Amino acid sequence: LFELADGGTLFLDEIGNVSAKVQTRLLRVLQEKEVMRVGGADIKHVDVRIITATKEDLLEKSRQGLFREDLYFRLKMGWIRIPSLRERAQDIQALVRRFLNLEGARELVVDQDVLEALSARDWPGNVRELRNALSYMLAVRDGPKLTMADLPEPAYFASAASSQTTSFRRPDSFNPASAYRRGQAPADGGDPAALAEAKSLDDIERFVLATIAEFEARGGSVGRMAVAERAKAQGFLLGPGSARAAMERLGARGYLESNRGRGGTRLTQAGRRLVCAL
Protein backbone atom coordinates (compact mmCIF):
# COMPACT_ATOMS: atom_id res chain seq x y z
CA LEU A 1 0.00 0.00 0.00
CA PHE A 2 2.77 2.44 0.91
CA GLU A 3 4.68 1.49 -2.22
CA LEU A 4 1.64 2.27 -4.36
CA ALA A 5 1.27 5.64 -2.62
CA ASP A 6 4.98 6.51 -3.03
CA GLY A 7 5.22 10.13 -4.09
CA GLY A 8 1.59 10.75 -3.23
CA THR A 9 -0.87 10.85 -0.35
CA LEU A 10 -2.32 8.00 1.71
CA PHE A 11 -5.55 8.44 3.67
CA LEU A 12 -5.94 6.30 6.79
CA ASP A 13 -9.44 6.34 8.30
CA GLU A 14 -10.23 5.59 11.97
CA ILE A 15 -6.59 5.84 12.97
CA GLY A 16 -7.63 5.89 16.63
CA ASN A 17 -8.76 2.26 16.43
CA VAL A 18 -5.58 0.64 15.09
CA SER A 19 -3.73 -1.88 17.24
CA ALA A 20 -0.53 -1.15 19.16
CA LYS A 21 1.36 -3.35 16.68
CA VAL A 22 0.16 -1.34 13.70
CA GLN A 23 0.92 1.92 15.53
CA THR A 24 4.54 0.83 16.01
CA ARG A 25 4.91 -0.10 12.33
CA LEU A 26 3.32 3.13 11.17
CA LEU A 27 5.61 5.18 13.41
CA ARG A 28 8.66 3.52 11.82
CA VAL A 29 7.40 4.29 8.32
CA LEU A 30 6.89 7.93 9.27
CA GLN A 31 10.28 8.24 10.96
CA GLU A 32 12.48 6.19 8.65
CA LYS A 33 10.43 6.48 5.43
CA GLU A 34 11.14 2.80 4.82
CA VAL A 35 8.90 -0.25 4.38
CA MET A 36 9.40 -3.97 3.97
CA ARG A 37 6.87 -6.23 2.28
CA VAL A 38 5.35 -9.06 4.32
CA GLY A 39 7.63 -12.08 3.76
CA GLY A 40 10.17 -9.94 1.96
CA ALA A 41 13.76 -9.07 2.80
CA ASP A 42 14.30 -5.87 0.86
CA ILE A 43 13.79 -2.47 2.48
CA LYS A 44 12.22 0.10 0.19
CA HIS A 45 12.32 3.86 0.60
CA VAL A 46 8.96 5.61 0.30
CA ASP A 47 7.92 9.23 0.36
CA VAL A 48 4.27 9.36 1.37
CA ARG A 49 2.15 12.13 2.85
CA ILE A 50 -0.25 10.73 5.46
CA ILE A 51 -3.74 12.09 6.13
CA THR A 52 -5.68 10.46 8.94
CA ALA A 53 -9.19 10.76 10.34
CA THR A 54 -10.73 9.67 13.60
CA LYS A 55 -13.71 10.24 15.88
CA GLU A 56 -11.54 9.47 18.90
CA ASP A 57 -9.74 11.93 21.18
CA LEU A 58 -6.21 10.76 20.38
CA LEU A 59 -4.57 12.91 23.04
CA GLU A 60 -6.82 11.44 25.70
CA LYS A 61 -6.17 7.93 24.39
CA SER A 62 -2.44 8.57 24.57
CA ARG A 63 -2.84 9.63 28.20
CA GLN A 64 -4.64 6.35 28.82
CA GLY A 65 -1.84 4.39 27.15
CA LEU A 66 -4.07 3.33 24.26
CA PHE A 67 -2.38 5.39 21.55
CA ARG A 68 1.32 6.11 21.18
CA GLU A 69 2.08 9.69 22.12
CA ASP A 70 5.07 9.85 19.76
CA LEU A 71 2.84 8.70 16.89
CA TYR A 72 0.22 11.28 17.85
CA PHE A 73 2.68 14.16 17.60
CA ARG A 74 4.26 12.71 14.46
CA LEU A 75 0.86 12.67 12.75
CA LYS A 76 -0.26 16.06 14.01
CA MET A 77 1.48 18.34 11.53
CA GLY A 78 -1.83 19.96 10.68
CA TRP A 79 -5.24 19.54 12.29
CA ILE A 80 -8.78 20.26 11.13
CA ARG A 81 -11.88 19.68 13.23
CA ILE A 82 -14.97 18.84 11.21
CA PRO A 83 -18.14 19.71 13.20
CA SER A 84 -20.54 16.86 13.82
CA LEU A 85 -23.81 16.87 11.89
CA ARG A 86 -25.78 17.96 14.95
CA GLU A 87 -23.62 21.10 15.05
CA ARG A 88 -24.49 22.02 11.46
CA ALA A 89 -28.16 21.19 11.13
CA GLN A 90 -28.38 23.93 8.50
CA ASP A 91 -26.54 21.58 6.13
CA ILE A 92 -29.09 18.77 6.39
CA GLN A 93 -31.42 20.03 3.67
CA ALA A 94 -28.54 20.28 1.18
CA LEU A 95 -27.27 16.85 2.21
CA VAL A 96 -30.73 15.33 1.78
CA ARG A 97 -30.96 16.72 -1.76
CA ARG A 98 -27.42 15.51 -2.51
CA PHE A 99 -28.13 11.97 -1.37
CA LEU A 100 -31.44 11.86 -3.25
CA ASN A 101 -29.58 12.86 -6.41
CA LEU A 102 -27.07 10.06 -5.83
CA GLU A 103 -29.94 7.59 -5.38
CA GLY A 104 -31.52 8.65 -8.68
CA ALA A 105 -34.41 10.42 -6.94
CA ARG A 106 -33.56 13.95 -8.08
CA GLU A 107 -37.19 14.95 -8.68
CA LEU A 108 -38.57 13.53 -5.42
CA VAL A 109 -40.39 16.05 -3.22
CA VAL A 110 -39.58 16.10 0.50
CA ASP A 111 -42.16 17.50 2.91
CA GLN A 112 -40.96 20.41 5.01
CA ASP A 113 -42.00 18.51 8.15
CA VAL A 114 -39.58 15.74 7.19
CA LEU A 115 -36.72 18.20 6.80
CA GLU A 116 -37.56 19.77 10.17
CA ALA A 117 -37.72 16.36 11.82
CA LEU A 118 -34.38 15.32 10.35
CA SER A 119 -32.85 18.63 11.45
CA ALA A 120 -34.02 17.96 15.02
CA ARG A 121 -32.03 14.72 15.26
CA ASP A 122 -28.68 14.47 17.07
CA TRP A 123 -27.25 12.08 14.43
CA PRO A 124 -24.60 10.29 16.52
CA GLY A 125 -23.68 8.42 13.33
CA ASN A 126 -23.26 11.74 11.49
CA VAL A 127 -23.60 11.87 7.70
CA ARG A 128 -23.53 8.08 7.27
CA GLU A 129 -26.54 7.69 9.55
CA LEU A 130 -28.44 10.40 7.66
CA ARG A 131 -27.76 8.71 4.32
CA ASN A 132 -28.86 5.33 5.66
CA ALA A 133 -32.07 6.86 7.01
CA LEU A 134 -32.80 8.35 3.58
CA SER A 135 -32.11 5.01 1.88
CA TYR A 136 -34.62 3.42 4.25
CA MET A 137 -37.22 6.10 3.49
CA LEU A 138 -36.76 5.65 -0.25
CA ALA A 139 -37.26 1.89 0.12
CA VAL A 140 -40.51 2.13 2.10
CA ARG A 141 -42.14 5.22 0.55
CA ASP A 142 -45.48 4.81 -1.13
CA GLY A 143 -46.02 7.92 -3.16
CA PRO A 144 -44.37 10.74 -5.14
CA LYS A 145 -42.86 12.41 -2.08
CA LEU A 146 -41.28 11.69 1.29
CA THR A 147 -43.63 12.32 4.21
CA MET A 148 -43.53 11.87 7.98
CA ALA A 149 -45.08 8.44 7.47
CA ASP A 150 -41.86 7.36 5.73
CA LEU A 151 -39.60 8.20 8.67
CA PRO A 152 -38.12 5.17 10.43
CA GLU A 153 -39.59 4.04 13.74
CA PRO A 154 -38.10 5.82 16.80
CA ALA A 155 -36.13 2.69 17.78
CA TYR A 156 -34.24 2.99 14.46
CA PHE A 157 -32.49 6.07 15.81
CA ALA A 158 -31.33 4.48 19.07
CA SER A 159 -27.62 5.02 19.64
CA ALA A 160 -25.49 1.94 20.16
CA ALA A 161 -23.57 3.87 22.81
CA SER A 162 -26.66 4.82 24.76
CA SER A 163 -29.87 3.24 25.97
CA GLN A 164 -31.77 6.42 25.10
CA THR A 165 -34.00 6.54 22.04
CA THR A 166 -36.13 9.19 20.43
CA SER A 167 -39.37 7.45 21.40
CA PHE A 168 -41.94 9.13 23.63
CA ARG A 169 -41.12 9.96 27.18
CA ARG A 170 -42.81 12.35 29.56
CA PRO A 171 -41.02 15.66 30.05
CA ASP A 172 -38.87 15.39 33.17
CA SER A 173 -40.84 18.08 34.98
CA PHE A 174 -44.25 16.63 34.10
CA ASN A 175 -46.42 15.40 36.95
CA PRO A 176 -49.75 13.88 35.80
CA ALA A 177 -51.47 14.84 39.01
CA SER A 178 -50.81 18.51 38.30
CA ALA A 179 -53.16 18.32 35.31
CA TYR A 180 -55.99 17.85 37.81
CA ARG A 181 -55.32 20.84 39.97
CA ARG A 182 -58.99 21.78 39.58
CA GLY A 183 -60.13 18.40 40.86
CA GLN A 184 -62.01 17.46 37.71
CA ALA A 185 -60.95 13.80 37.68
CA PRO A 186 -58.99 11.32 39.76
CA ALA A 187 -55.22 11.56 39.37
CA ASP A 188 -54.41 7.88 39.79
CA GLY A 189 -54.78 7.01 36.12
CA GLY A 190 -57.18 4.23 37.01
CA ASP A 191 -59.98 5.04 34.54
CA PRO A 192 -60.37 1.80 32.49
CA ALA A 193 -61.66 3.67 29.42
CA ALA A 194 -58.75 6.13 29.54
CA LEU A 195 -56.25 3.31 29.95
CA ALA A 196 -57.66 1.55 26.90
CA GLU A 197 -57.68 4.76 24.86
CA ALA A 198 -54.09 5.60 25.87
CA LYS A 199 -52.90 2.31 24.36
CA SER A 200 -54.32 3.35 20.98
CA LEU A 201 -52.30 6.58 20.80
CA ASP A 202 -49.18 6.82 18.71
CA ASP A 203 -45.92 8.31 20.00
CA ILE A 204 -46.63 11.75 18.51
CA GLU A 205 -50.06 11.98 20.12
CA ARG A 206 -48.61 10.90 23.47
CA PHE A 207 -45.89 13.52 23.25
CA VAL A 208 -48.34 16.26 22.31
CA LEU A 209 -50.67 15.42 25.20
CA ALA A 210 -47.86 15.28 27.77
CA THR A 211 -46.35 18.54 26.54
CA ILE A 212 -49.66 20.40 26.62
CA ALA A 213 -50.34 19.02 30.10
CA GLU A 214 -46.95 20.28 31.28
CA PHE A 215 -47.59 23.80 29.97
CA GLU A 216 -51.10 23.79 31.40
CA ALA A 217 -49.79 22.73 34.81
CA ARG A 218 -47.73 25.91 34.76
CA GLY A 219 -50.81 27.98 34.04
CA GLY A 220 -50.35 28.41 30.29
CA SER A 221 -51.52 27.05 26.97
CA VAL A 222 -49.43 25.97 24.00
CA GLY A 223 -49.44 26.00 20.20
CA ARG A 224 -47.95 23.73 17.57
CA MET A 225 -44.70 25.70 17.31
CA ALA A 226 -44.04 25.38 21.05
CA VAL A 227 -44.77 21.65 20.90
CA ALA A 228 -42.33 21.25 17.98
CA GLU A 229 -39.66 23.24 19.82
CA ARG A 230 -40.03 21.04 22.89
CA ALA A 231 -39.78 17.95 20.67
CA LYS A 232 -36.58 19.28 19.09
CA ALA A 233 -35.08 19.94 22.52
CA GLN A 234 -35.78 16.33 23.52
CA GLY A 235 -34.56 14.81 20.25
CA PHE A 236 -38.06 13.71 19.21
CA LEU A 237 -38.88 13.67 15.48
CA LEU A 238 -41.76 16.12 15.22
CA GLY A 239 -42.21 19.17 12.99
CA PRO A 240 -44.85 21.93 13.40
CA GLY A 241 -47.04 20.45 10.66
CA SER A 242 -47.13 17.02 12.27
CA ALA A 243 -47.74 18.61 15.68
CA ARG A 244 -50.73 20.48 14.26
CA ALA A 245 -52.11 17.33 12.64
CA ALA A 246 -51.82 15.40 15.91
CA MET A 247 -53.50 18.25 17.81
CA GLU A 248 -56.34 18.29 15.30
CA ARG A 249 -56.84 14.53 15.68
CA LEU A 250 -56.87 14.79 19.45
CA GLY A 251 -59.23 17.75 19.27
CA ALA A 252 -61.63 15.83 17.05
CA ARG A 253 -61.71 13.06 19.65
CA GLY A 254 -62.55 15.54 22.40
CA TYR A 255 -59.22 15.62 24.23
CA LEU A 256 -58.10 19.13 23.28
CA GLU A 257 -59.78 22.48 22.83
CA SER A 258 -58.37 25.51 21.06
CA ASN A 259 -58.75 29.03 22.36
CA ARG A 260 -59.58 31.85 19.98
CA GLY A 261 -56.84 33.83 18.28
CA ARG A 262 -53.41 33.07 19.70
CA GLY A 263 -54.81 31.61 22.91
CA GLY A 264 -53.20 28.23 22.26
CA THR A 265 -54.57 24.76 22.97
CA ARG A 266 -55.58 23.22 26.28
CA LEU A 267 -56.70 19.83 27.57
CA THR A 268 -60.36 19.05 28.03
CA GLN A 269 -61.54 17.10 31.06
CA ALA A 270 -61.38 13.92 28.98
CA GLY A 271 -57.87 14.91 27.88
CA ARG A 272 -56.71 15.32 31.48
CA ARG A 273 -58.09 11.91 32.31
CA LEU A 274 -56.25 10.46 29.33
CA VAL A 275 -52.94 12.10 30.30
CA CYS A 276 -52.94 10.29 33.64
CA ALA A 277 -53.24 6.99 31.79
CA LEU A 278 -50.15 7.55 29.63
Secondary structure as a PSIPRED ss2 file (coil, helix, strand):
# PSIPRED VFORMAT (PSIPRED V4.0)

   1 L C   1.000  0.000  0.000
   2 F C   1.000  0.000  0.000
   3 E C   1.000  0.000  0.000
   4 L C   1.000  0.000  0.000
   5 A C   1.000  0.000  0.000
   6 D C   1.000  0.000  0.000
   7 G C   1.000  0.000  0.000
   8 G C   1.000  0.000  0.000
   9 T E   0.000  0.000  1.000
  10 L E   0.000  0.000  1.000
  11 F E   0.000  0.000  1.000
  12 L E   0.000  0.000  1.000
  13 D C   1.000  0.000  0.000
  14 E C   1.000  0.000  0.000
  15 I H   0.000  1.000  0.000
  16 G H   0.000  1.000  0.000
  17 N H   0.000  1.000  0.000
  18 V C   1.000  0.000  0.000
  19 S C   1.000  0.000  0.000
  20 A H   0.000  1.000  0.000
  21 K H   0.000  1.000  0.000
  22 V H   0.000  1.000  0.000
  23 Q H   0.000  1.000  0.000
  24 T H   0.000  1.000  0.000
  25 R H   0.000  1.000  0.000
  26 L H   0.000  1.000  0.000
  27 L H   0.000  1.000  0.000
  28 R H   0.000  1.000  0.000
  29 V H   0.000  1.000  0.000
  30 L H   0.000  1.000  0.000
  31 Q H   0.000  1.000  0.000
  32 E H   0.000  1.000  0.000
  33 K C   1.000  0.000  0.000
  34 E E   0.000  0.000  1.000
  35 V E   0.000  0.000  1.000
  36 M E   0.000  0.000  1.000
  37 R C   1.000  0.000  0.000
  38 V C   1.000  0.000  0.000
  39 G C   1.000  0.000  0.000
  40 G C   1.000  0.000  0.000
  41 A C   1.000  0.000  0.000
  42 D C   1.000  0.000  0.000
  43 I E   0.000  0.000  1.000
  44 K E   0.000  0.000  1.000
  45 H E   0.000  0.000  1.000
  46 V C   1.000  0.000  0.000
  47 D C   1.000  0.000  0.000
  48 V C   1.000  0.000  0.000
  49 R E   0.000  0.000  1.000
  50 I E   0.000  0.000  1.000
  51 I E   0.000  0.000  1.000
  52 T E   0.000  0.000  1.000
  53 A C   1.000  0.000  0.000
  54 T C   1.000  0.000  0.000
  55 K C   1.000  0.000  0.000
  56 E C   1.000  0.000  0.000
  57 D C   1.000  0.000  0.000
  58 L H   0.000  1.000  0.000
  59 L H   0.000  1.000  0.000
  60 E H   0.000  1.000  0.000
  61 K H   0.000  1.000  0.000
  62 S H   0.000  1.000  0.000
  63 R H   0.000  1.000  0.000
  64 Q C   1.000  0.000  0.000
  65 G C   1.000  0.000  0.000
  66 L C   1.000  0.000  0.000
  67 F C   1.000  0.000  0.000
  68 R C   1.000  0.000  0.000
  69 E H   0.000  1.000  0.000
  70 D H   0.000  1.000  0.000
  71 L H   0.000  1.000  0.000
  72 Y H   0.000  1.000  0.000
  73 F H   0.000  1.000  0.000
  74 R H   0.000  1.000  0.000
  75 L H   0.000  1.000  0.000
  76 K C   1.000  0.000  0.000
  77 M C   1.000  0.000  0.000
  78 G C   1.000  0.000  0.000
  79 W C   1.000  0.000  0.000
  80 I C   1.000  0.000  0.000
  81 R C   1.000  0.000  0.000
  82 I C   1.000  0.000  0.000
  83 P C   1.000  0.000  0.000
  84 S C   1.000  0.000  0.000
  85 L H   0.000  1.000  0.000
  86 R H   0.000  1.000  0.000
  87 E H   0.000  1.000  0.000
  88 R C   1.000  0.000  0.000
  89 A H   0.000  1.000  0.000
  90 Q H   0.000  1.000  0.000
  91 D H   0.000  1.000  0.000
  92 I H   0.000  1.000  0.000
  93 Q H   0.000  1.000  0.000
  94 A H   0.000  1.000  0.000
  95 L H   0.000  1.000  0.000
  96 V H   0.000  1.000  0.000
  97 R H   0.000  1.000  0.000
  98 R H   0.000  1.000  0.000
  99 F H   0.000  1.000  0.000
 100 L H   0.000  1.000  0.000
 101 N H   0.000  1.000  0.000
 102 L H   0.000  1.000  0.000
 103 E C   1.000  0.000  0.000
 104 G C   1.000  0.000  0.000
 105 A C   1.000  0.000  0.000
 106 R C   1.000  0.000  0.000
 107 E C   1.000  0.000  0.000
 108 L C   1.000  0.000  0.000
 109 V E   0.000  0.000  1.000
 110 V E   0.000  0.000  1.000
 111 D C   1.000  0.000  0.000
 112 Q H   0.000  1.000  0.000
 113 D H   0.000  1.000  0.000
 114 V H   0.000  1.000  0.000
 115 L H   0.000  1.000  0.000
 116 E H   0.000  1.000  0.000
 117 A H   0.000  1.000  0.000
 118 L H   0.000  1.000  0.000
 119 S H   0.000  1.000  0.000
 120 A C   1.000  0.000  0.000
 121 R C   1.000  0.000  0.000
 122 D C   1.000  0.000  0.000
 123 W C   1.000  0.000  0.000
 124 P C   1.000  0.000  0.000
 125 G C   1.000  0.000  0.000
 126 N H   0.000  1.000  0.000
 127 V H   0.000  1.000  0.000
 128 R H   0.000  1.000  0.000
 129 E H   0.000  1.000  0.000
 130 L H   0.000  1.000  0.000
 131 R H   0.000  1.000  0.000
 132 N H   0.000  1.000  0.000
 133 A H   0.000  1.000  0.000
 134 L H   0.000  1.000  0.000
 135 S H   0.000  1.000  0.000
 136 Y H   0.000  1.000  0.000
 137 M H   0.000  1.000  0.000
 138 L H   0.000  1.000  0.000
 139 A H   0.000  1.000  0.000
 140 V H   0.000  1.000  0.000
 141 R C   1.000  0.000  0.000
 142 D C   1.000  0.000  0.000
 143 G C   1.000  0.000  0.000
 144 P C   1.000  0.000  0.000
 145 K E   0.000  0.000  1.000
 146 L E   0.000  0.000  1.000
 147 T C   1.000  0.000  0.000
 148 M H   0.000  1.000  0.000
 149 A H   0.000  1.000  0.000
 150 D H   0.000  1.000  0.000
 151 L C   1.000  0.000  0.000
 152 P C   1.000  0.000  0.000
 153 E C   1.000  0.000  0.000
 154 P H   0.000  1.000  0.000
 155 A H   0.000  1.000  0.000
 156 Y H   0.000  1.000  0.000
 157 F H   0.000  1.000  0.000
 158 A C   1.000  0.000  0.000
 159 S C   1.000  0.000  0.000
 160 A C   1.000  0.000  0.000
 161 A C   1.000  0.000  0.000
 162 S C   1.000  0.000  0.000
 163 S C   1.000  0.000  0.000
 164 Q C   1.000  0.000  0.000
 165 T C   1.000  0.000  0.000
 166 T C   1.000  0.000  0.000
 167 S C   1.000  0.000  0.000
 168 F C   1.000  0.000  0.000
 169 R C   1.000  0.000  0.000
 170 R C   1.000  0.000  0.000
 171 P C   1.000  0.000  0.000
 172 D C   1.000  0.000  0.000
 173 S C   1.000  0.000  0.000
 174 F C   1.000  0.000  0.000
 175 N C   1.000  0.000  0.000
 176 P H   0.000  1.000  0.000
 177 A H   0.000  1.000  0.000
 178 S H   0.000  1.000  0.000
 179 A H   0.000  1.000  0.000
 180 Y H   0.000  1.000  0.000
 181 R C   1.000  0.000  0.000
 182 R C   1.000  0.000  0.000
 183 G C   1.000  0.000  0.000
 184 Q C   1.000  0.000  0.000
 185 A C   1.000  0.000  0.000
 186 P C   1.000  0.000  0.000
 187 A C   1.000  0.000  0.000
 188 D C   1.000  0.000  0.000
 189 G C   1.000  0.000  0.000
 190 G C   1.000  0.000  0.000
 191 D C   1.000  0.000  0.000
 192 P H   0.000  1.000  0.000
 193 A H   0.000  1.000  0.000
 194 A H   0.000  1.000  0.000
 195 L H   0.000  1.000  0.000
 196 A H   0.000  1.000  0.000
 197 E H   0.000  1.000  0.000
 198 A H   0.000  1.000  0.000
 199 K H   0.000  1.000  0.000
 200 S C   1.000  0.000  0.000
 201 L C   1.000  0.000  0.000
 202 D C   1.000  0.000  0.000
 203 D H   0.000  1.000  0.000
 204 I H   0.000  1.000  0.000
 205 E H   0.000  1.000  0.000
 206 R H   0.000  1.000  0.000
 207 F H   0.000  1.000  0.000
 208 V H   0.000  1.000  0.000
 209 L H   0.000  1.000  0.000
 210 A H   0.000  1.000  0.000
 211 T H   0.000  1.000  0.000
 212 I H   0.000  1.000  0.000
 213 A H   0.000  1.000  0.000
 214 E H   0.000  1.000  0.000
 215 F H   0.000  1.000  0.000
 216 E H   0.000  1.000  0.000
 217 A H   0.000  1.000  0.000
 218 R C   1.000  0.000  0.000
 219 G C   1.000  0.000  0.000
 220 G C   1.000  0.000  0.000
 221 S C   1.000  0.000  0.000
 222 V E   0.000  0.000  1.000
 223 G C   1.000  0.000  0.000
 224 R H   0.000  1.000  0.000
 225 M H   0.000  1.000  0.000
 226 A H   0.000  1.000  0.000
 227 V H   0.000  1.000  0.000
 228 A H   0.000  1.000  0.000
 229 E H   0.000  1.000  0.000
 230 R H   0.000  1.000  0.000
 231 A H   0.000  1.000  0.000
 232 K H   0.000  1.000  0.000
 233 A H   0.000  1.000  0.000
 234 Q C   1.000  0.000  0.000
 235 G C   1.000  0.000  0.000
 236 F C   1.000  0.000  0.000
 237 L C   1.000  0.000  0.000
 238 L C   1.000  0.000  0.000
 239 G C   1.000  0.000  0.000
 240 P H   0.000  1.000  0.000
 241 G H   0.000  1.000  0.000
 242 S H   0.000  1.000  0.000
 243 A H   0.000  1.000  0.000
 244 R H   0.000  1.000  0.000
 245 A H   0.000  1.000  0.000
 246 A H   0.000  1.000  0.000
 247 M H   0.000  1.000  0.000
 248 E H   0.000  1.000  0.000
 249 R H   0.000  1.000  0.000
 250 L H   0.000  1.000  0.000
 251 G H   0.000  1.000  0.000
 252 A H   0.000  1.000  0.000
 253 R C   1.000  0.000  0.000
 254 G C   1.000  0.000  0.000
 255 Y C   1.000  0.000  0.000
 256 L E   0.000  0.000  1.000
 257 E E   0.000  0.000  1.000
 258 S E   0.000  0.000  1.000
 259 N C   1.000  0.000  0.000
 260 R C   1.000  0.000  0.000
 261 G C   1.000  0.000  0.000
 262 R C   1.000  0.000  0.000
 263 G C   1.000  0.000  0.000
 264 G C   1.000  0.000  0.000
 265 T E   0.000  0.000  1.000
 266 R E   0.000  0.000  1.000
 267 L E   0.000  0.000  1.000
 268 T C   1.000  0.000  0.000
 269 Q H   0.000  1.000  0.000
 270 A H   0.000  1.000  0.000
 271 G H   0.000  1.000  0.000
 272 R H   0.000  1.000  0.000
 273 R H   0.000  1.000  0.000
 274 L H   0.000  1.000  0.000
 275 V H   0.000  1.000  0.000
 276 C C   1.000  0.000  0.000
 277 A C   1.000  0.000  0.000
 278 L C   1.000  0.000  0.000
